[in-house]
């Protein structure tokens, strides 16, 4: 086995194991032996402490997504890019959002990536998606806590699809900013009956995030809206408890 001056025989052997695992990943599918991917699991753990190695590993995973492989393999890659991915991964992952087999894994990965690029990609994808994939993309925007997405989410609150309205409310609650509260608070009181409890839950989450972040005035306003609205007793009680903490 040939080695370079800065690479020990053991390091070379490890690199060969990782390359073999990437090759196996190309044909990996349901029923394939999971042990063949262990070198990649180990490489990801090492890469978390090695910025240079992390970027190189990320690029190899991206190439797998852009090539021909099974949905199961793509799910695996998304789970690893959720750990070692950067904005460089966003485009390749976002391309999977319409794939029913991979959509959930892709969204989970995008939620974990740093920066605002993932949220932008999720916003751009919404108009191209439908059904549960579209609802999921809105929820994932919330998971990124992207403040710039508030105005975009607001457009779904008063639409004709209650599932999208509920997802947008959820996302606004997760973002939990003062601007998100300004949009969400009026909707808490007028949300359709079919989604009213889900919207109320979003309001409670938003208020708590505001309180934790030190925005007590906005938190109180949200809690008061929830405490005084025609909502179940448990919601009003939770809101009153929140007020006591502010």
PyMOL commands that set and color helices and strands:
alter all, ss='L'
color gray80, all
select helices_A, chain A and resi 9-25+34-47+51-66+71-84+87-94+103-112+117-126+131-144+147-154+162-175+178-190+196-212+216-228+233-245
alter helices_A, ss='H'
color red, helices_A
deselect
rebuild
show_as cartoon
